[in-house]
């Protein structure tokens, strides 16, 4: 199972929209949209879990896709976006 980081999402994006988008490239096991702990508002990124081959196909096809007027980034969770954490680092346990 691979976890795919999906960034630069419009704040209006729903789990169902992301599931449908990635579902065109394989079976989506889980979608997790991240919200601010204090306000509950969307933070504009999330994670999608898929089988490895399907995840790779989805990343290849969807990276740079426009959704809600924003260009989305999708990548293996192995590298975490510079915009999200400030420093690129390996994510533990996702080989």
PyMOL commands that set and color helices and strands:
alter all, ss='L'
color gray80, all
select helices_A, chain A and resi 15-23+52-62+82-85
alter helices_A, ss='H'
color red, helices_A
select strands_A, chain A and resi 2-7+28-35+42-50+66-67+70-71+73-76
alter strands_A, ss='S'
color yellow, strands_A
deselect
rebuild
show_as cartoon
